[in-house]
Amino acid sequence: MQKIASFTVDHDKLGKGMYTSRVDGDVITYDIRMKIPNGGDYLNNGALHTFEHLFATYARNSALSDQVLYVGPMGCRTGFYLLVRDAVSQEEAIRLVQDTFRFVEGFEGEIPGSQRKECGNYLEHDLPGAKEVARDMSSVLAGWGPENLKYQDS
């Protein structure tokens, strides 16, 4: 079997940030790396789950909602993928992610979709943990621009 593109990125050189993972026709996949791969510090399941609910809710209620195809966590628990149509500029994608982190950082109240009828694992949420990750990533992505979206040489 052929190696998939994401397995060709040298994860030992990958830092926190936002990267263009791939372009497939009119779909752009962004790698939002929130933890250093193989660094021993990973998103805990509760924080990751809460972040997923908040990220998806925010992105799908943003001005770009019709262009957002998917928001979801990486199985390795080091970040998230954001898939958007190519009508979304790199600057808009970065701004959406930056705005999402600010939204999560300041979020108070009931986590959207966190009731038993709405969620398959409604008991496993960690809002303080999600907010901590958002605070950290807000500082990482401050000043991030299209020139930063390229993976470091693998």
Secondary structure, DSSP 4 states (H G I P E B T S, - for coil): -PPPGGGGS-TTS--SEEEEEEEETTEEEEEEE-S-TTSS----HHHHHHHHHHHHHHHTTSTTGGGEEEEEE-TTSSEEEEEEETTS-HHHHHHHHHHHHHHHHH--SSPTT-STTT-TTTT---HHHHHHHHHHHHHHHTT--GGG-SPPP-
